Amino acid sequence: MHKKHGKTETIKVEYDDNTNHEDNYGRHLVYVFVDDKLLQSEILKQGYGKVAYVYANYKYLNEMKRAEIYARDNALNVWKSK
């Protein structure tokens, strides 16, 4: 999601109907879309995170798992061998 030129046009926040909308600490559980791309998936695809703490069948879980697999298979960032 790295933009070399231009500015972000739209940012959208979406709740998942499979959640209570907040976690046990009162934090909102949302998906963030930047120019129609799921920010969480972009972070995972670049290898800057891992899918964890999954307690339900979340709406975009499969997309995020595919992004994580891509980063792992390409040894990106947190997936680099030491």
N, CA, C and O atoms as a DFTB+ gen file, in Angstrom:
328 C
 N C O
     1  1       0.823      -1.171       0.000
     2  2       0.000       0.000       0.000
     3  2       0.875       1.245       0.000
     4  3       0.378       2.352       0.208
     5  1       2.121       1.080      -0.222
     6  2       3.035       2.212      -0.286
     7  2       2.739       3.021      -1.528
     8  3       2.793       2.504      -2.643
     9  1       2.428       4.284      -1.336
    10  2       2.124       5.164      -2.460
    11  2       3.316       6.065      -2.718
    12  3       3.734       6.830      -1.848
    13  1       3.856       5.968      -3.917
    14  2       4.991       6.809      -4.268
    15  2       4.526       8.195      -4.688
    16  3       5.221       9.184      -4.455
    17  1       3.375       8.268      -5.294
    18  2       2.850       9.540      -5.774
    19  2       1.381       9.641      -5.389
    20  3       0.674       8.637      -5.302
    21  1       0.948      10.843      -5.165
    22  2      -0.470      11.054      -4.895
    23  2      -0.809      10.953      -3.428
    24  3       0.024      10.627      -2.582
    25  1      -2.058      11.243      -3.166
    26  2      -2.556      11.246      -1.800
    27  2      -3.661      10.215      -1.656
    28  3      -4.266       9.780      -2.635
    29  1      -3.903       9.842      -0.430
    30  2      -5.007       8.951      -0.135
    31  2      -6.311       9.660      -0.460
    32  3      -6.517      10.812      -0.078
    33  1      -7.180       8.967      -1.161
    34  2      -8.478       9.537      -1.535
    35  2      -9.547       9.252      -0.486
    36  3     -10.300      10.142      -0.092
    37  1      -9.602       7.992      -0.037
    38  2     -10.654       7.615       0.910
    39  2     -10.115       6.699       2.005
    40  3      -9.237       5.868       1.772
    41  1     -10.654       6.871       3.178
    42  2     -10.412       5.964       4.297
    43  2     -11.783       5.573       4.827
    44  3     -12.605       6.427       5.160
    45  1     -12.013       4.265       4.900
    46  2     -13.297       3.754       5.397
    47  2     -13.037       2.803       6.558
    48  3     -12.034       2.088       6.581
    49  1     -13.949       2.806       7.513
    50  2     -13.882       1.917       8.661
    51  2     -15.113       1.034       8.629
    52  3     -16.227       1.512       8.418
    53  1     -14.904      -0.266       8.842
    54  2     -16.017      -1.225       8.775
    55  2     -15.973      -2.152       9.982
    56  3     -14.931      -2.728      10.296
    57  1     -17.101      -2.291      10.648
    58  2     -17.231      -3.274      11.720
    59  2     -17.580      -4.632      11.110
    60  3     -18.197      -4.711      10.048
    61  1     -17.179      -5.686      11.795
    62  2     -17.508      -7.046      11.385
    63  2     -18.714      -7.498      12.202
    64  3     -18.685      -7.440      13.431
    65  1     -19.763      -7.944      11.537
    66  2     -20.960      -8.403      12.245
    67  2     -20.712      -9.654      13.074
    68  3     -21.549     -10.023      13.898
    69  1     -19.560     -10.320      12.867
    70  2     -19.218     -11.513      13.640
    71  2     -18.503     -11.168      14.950
    72  3     -18.028     -12.064      15.648
    73  1     -18.425      -9.879      15.285
    74  2     -17.774      -9.468      16.527
    75  2     -18.744      -8.653      17.376
    76  3     -19.846      -8.316      16.944
    77  1     -18.307      -8.351      18.583
    78  2     -19.079      -7.482      19.474
    79  2     -18.744      -6.014      19.242
    80  3     -19.227      -5.148      19.972
    81  1     -17.935      -5.729      18.253
    82  2     -17.480      -4.388      17.862
    83  2     -16.425      -3.824      18.799
    84  3     -15.779      -2.833      18.458
    85  1     -16.228      -4.426      19.974
    86  2     -15.171      -4.007      20.892
    87  2     -14.566      -5.246      21.543
    88  3     -15.232      -6.268      21.712
    89  1     -13.280      -5.132      21.907
    90  2     -12.665      -6.236      22.639
    91  2     -12.878      -6.040      24.143
    92  3     -13.583      -5.121      24.561
    93  1     -12.270      -6.902      24.942
    94  2     -12.453      -6.842      26.401
    95  2     -11.902      -5.570      27.024
    96  3     -12.212      -5.260      28.175
    97  1     -11.088      -4.829      26.279
    98  2     -10.483      -3.601      26.788
    99  2     -11.162      -2.350      26.243
   100  3     -10.689      -1.236      26.469
   101  1     -12.273      -2.531      25.524
   102  2     -13.018      -1.407      24.992
   103  2     -12.482      -0.851      23.682
   104  3     -12.925       0.203      23.225
   105  1     -11.524      -1.557      23.071
   106  2     -10.982      -1.099      21.794
   107  2     -11.914      -1.523      20.672
   108  3     -12.420      -2.646      20.670
   109  1     -12.141      -0.637      19.725
   110  2     -13.006      -0.944      18.593
   111  2     -12.324      -1.930      17.663
   112  3     -11.152      -1.767      17.325
   113  1     -13.059      -2.953      17.251
   114  2     -12.558      -3.962      16.318
   115  2     -13.098      -3.618      14.941
   116  3     -14.265      -3.868      14.642
   117  1     -12.250      -3.048      14.113
   118  2     -12.693      -2.577      12.802
   119  2     -11.709      -2.994      11.719
   120  3     -10.553      -3.318      11.989
   121  1     -12.199      -2.975      10.502
   122  2     -11.354      -3.108       9.325
   123  2     -11.173      -1.701       8.776
   124  3     -12.117      -0.911       8.738
   125  1      -9.965      -1.401       8.354
   126  2      -9.666      -0.085       7.802
   127  2      -9.336      -0.255       6.324
   128  3      -8.455      -1.032       5.955
   129  1     -10.051       0.477       5.492
   130  2      -9.817       0.457       4.048
   131  2      -9.235       1.794       3.627
   132  3      -9.798       2.848       3.925
   133  1      -8.112       1.749       2.938
   134  2      -7.478       2.948       2.400
   135  2      -7.539       2.819       0.886
   136  3      -6.937       1.916       0.307
   137  1      -8.260       3.714       0.258
   138  2      -8.476       3.647      -1.195
   139  2      -8.932       2.249      -1.614
   140  3      -8.425       1.679      -2.580
   141  1      -9.881       1.718      -0.881
   142  2     -10.532       0.425      -1.151
   143  2      -9.628      -0.794      -0.960
   144  3      -9.981      -1.889      -1.398
   145  1      -8.473      -0.629      -0.318
   146  2      -7.613      -1.764       0.011
   147  2      -7.641      -1.956       1.514
   148  3      -7.550      -0.995       2.278
   149  1      -7.767      -3.212       1.934
   150  2      -7.825      -3.530       3.357
   151  2      -6.444      -3.328       3.977
   152  3      -5.505      -4.058       3.663
   153  1      -6.326      -2.348       4.846
   154  2      -5.045      -1.992       5.449
   155  2      -4.421      -3.175       6.186
   156  3      -3.218      -3.409       6.067
   157  1      -5.217      -3.920       6.943
   158  2      -4.682      -5.054       7.689
   159  2      -4.031      -6.072       6.747
   160  3      -2.969      -6.607       7.063
   161  1      -4.649      -6.344       5.603
   162  2      -4.077      -7.292       4.645
   163  2      -2.791      -6.755       4.033
   164  3      -1.847      -7.510       3.805
   165  1      -2.752      -5.461       3.767
   166  2      -1.544      -4.859       3.200
   167  2      -0.381      -4.953       4.189
   168  3       0.752      -5.225       3.790
   169  1      -0.651      -4.733       5.459
   170  2       0.382      -4.855       6.489
   171  2       0.901      -6.287       6.543
   172  3       2.110      -6.513       6.608
   173  1      -0.014      -7.250       6.516
   174  2       0.374      -8.660       6.542
   175  2       1.143      -9.058       5.288
   176  3       2.138      -9.778       5.371
   177  1       0.692      -8.598       4.139
   178  2       1.325      -8.964       2.861
   179  2       2.762      -8.457       2.779
   180  3       3.597      -9.066       2.110
   181  1       3.052      -7.360       3.447
   182  2       4.404      -6.820       3.457
   183  2       5.271      -7.449       4.555
   184  3       6.449      -7.121       4.692
   185  1       4.675      -8.348       5.325
   186  2       5.428      -9.060       6.349
   187  2       5.623      -8.287       7.634
   188  3       6.565      -8.560       8.377
   189  1       4.760      -7.334       7.913
   190  2       4.883      -6.534       9.125
   191  2       3.948      -6.995      10.237
   192  3       3.782      -6.289      11.232
   193  1       3.339      -8.156      10.088
   194  2       2.451      -8.671      11.116
   195  2       2.151     -10.130      10.885
   196  3       2.560     -10.720       9.885
   197  1       1.432     -10.698      11.824
   198  2       1.004     -12.094      11.748
   199  2      -0.460     -12.169      12.163
   200  3      -0.925     -11.377      12.983
   201  1      -1.179     -13.126      11.590
   202  2      -2.563     -13.361      11.992
   203  2      -2.522     -14.078      13.343
   204  3      -1.895     -15.128      13.482
   205  1      -3.192     -13.499      14.326
   206  2      -3.177     -14.077      15.671
   207  2      -4.461     -13.696      16.410
   208  3      -5.186     -12.791      15.998
   209  1      -4.719     -14.389      17.481
   210  2      -5.867     -14.118      18.340
   211  2      -7.180     -14.121      17.553
   212  3      -7.951     -13.162      17.591
   213  1      -7.407     -15.207      16.852
   214  2      -8.623     -15.351      16.052
   215  2      -9.622     -16.157      16.873
   216  3      -9.376     -17.313      17.217
   217  1     -10.757     -15.524      17.183
   218  2     -11.751     -16.162      18.045
   219  2     -13.062     -16.471      17.337
   220  3     -13.969     -17.045      17.940
   221  1     -13.172     -16.103      16.082
   222  2     -14.416     -16.332      15.346
   223  2     -14.101     -16.389      13.855
   224  3     -12.952     -16.227      13.445
   225  1     -15.118     -16.618      13.066
   226  2     -14.970     -16.616      11.613
   227  2     -15.165     -15.189      11.115
   228  3     -16.257     -14.809      10.691
   229  1     -14.109     -14.419      11.171
   230  2     -14.181     -13.013      10.807
   231  2     -14.309     -12.836       9.299
   232  3     -13.860     -13.676       8.519
   233  1     -14.921     -11.745       8.910
   234  2     -15.278     -11.490       7.520
   235  2     -14.088     -11.573       6.560
   236  3     -14.210     -12.175       5.494
   237  1     -12.965     -10.996       6.905
   238  2     -11.819     -10.937       5.993
   239  2     -10.674     -11.852       6.424
   240  3      -9.535     -11.665       5.995
   241  1     -10.969     -12.828       7.262
   242  2      -9.929     -13.704       7.787
   243  2      -9.179     -14.435       6.680
   244  3      -7.950     -14.488       6.708
   245  1      -9.884     -14.994       5.714
   246  2      -9.201     -15.728       4.646
   247  2      -8.283     -14.829       3.834
   248  3      -7.184     -15.237       3.460
   249  1      -8.728     -13.611       3.561
   250  2      -7.891     -12.666       2.826
   251  2      -6.617     -12.344       3.614
   252  3      -5.528     -12.269       3.044
   253  1      -6.763     -12.159       4.903
   254  2      -5.607     -11.841       5.732
   255  2      -4.663     -13.037       5.838
   256  3      -3.446     -12.857       5.851
   257  1      -5.203     -14.252       5.915
   258  2      -4.356     -15.449       5.953
   259  2      -3.576     -15.603       4.649
   260  3      -2.400     -15.967       4.671
   261  1      -4.220     -15.328       3.515
   262  2      -3.517     -15.400       2.224
   263  2      -2.388     -14.369       2.161
   264  3      -1.312     -14.652       1.635
   265  1      -2.635     -13.190       2.691
   266  2      -1.611     -12.146       2.705
   267  2      -0.430     -12.569       3.577
   268  3       0.724     -12.338       3.215
   269  1      -0.711     -13.182       4.714
   270  2       0.349     -13.660       5.589
   271  2       1.158     -14.764       4.910
   272  3       2.386     -14.771       4.995
   273  1       0.492     -15.678       4.248
   274  2       1.181     -16.763       3.541
   275  2       2.096     -16.203       2.458
   276  3       3.214     -16.684       2.272
   277  1       1.619     -15.190       1.746
   278  2       2.442     -14.554       0.712
   279  2       3.730     -14.000       1.331
   280  3       4.821     -14.226       0.807
   281  1       3.604     -13.281       2.437
   282  2       4.778     -12.706       3.096
   283  2       5.706     -13.798       3.608
   284  3       6.924     -13.682       3.475
   285  1       5.157     -14.843       4.183
   286  2       5.971     -15.941       4.702
   287  2       6.702     -16.649       3.572
   288  3       7.895     -16.933       3.679
   289  1       5.977     -16.937       2.477
   290  2       6.592     -17.629       1.341
   291  2       7.689     -16.800       0.681
   292  3       8.602     -17.350       0.066
   293  1       7.599     -15.488       0.808
   294  2       8.594     -14.594       0.211
   295  2       9.581     -14.050       1.242
   296  3      10.360     -13.145       0.945
   297  1       9.545     -14.600       2.444
   298  2      10.473     -14.250       3.526
   299  2      10.581     -12.742       3.738
   300  3      11.679     -12.190       3.812
   301  1       9.427     -12.087       3.833
   302  2       9.402     -10.641       4.007
   303  2       9.393     -10.257       5.484
   304  3       8.623     -10.809       6.270
   305  1      10.233      -9.332       5.847
   306  2      10.302      -8.703       7.172
   307  2      10.245      -9.701       8.329
   308  3      11.240     -10.387       8.565
   309  1       9.139      -9.818       9.058
   310  2       9.130     -10.720      10.228
   311  2       9.353     -12.169       9.840
   312  3       9.642     -12.997      10.704
   313  1       9.228     -12.491       8.574
   314  2       9.387     -13.860       8.099
   315  2      10.793     -14.137       7.554
   316  3      11.056     -15.239       7.072
   317  1      11.689     -13.163       7.621
   318  2      13.061     -13.376       7.156
   319  2      13.760     -14.369       8.057
   320  3      13.539     -14.392       9.268
   321  1      14.600     -15.185       7.462
   322  2      15.413     -16.113       8.258
   323  2      16.509     -15.322       8.939
   324  3      17.050     -14.359       8.396
   325  1      16.812     -15.756      10.131
   326  2      17.877     -15.052      10.881
   327  2      19.183     -15.784      10.756
   328  3      20.190     -15.348      11.314
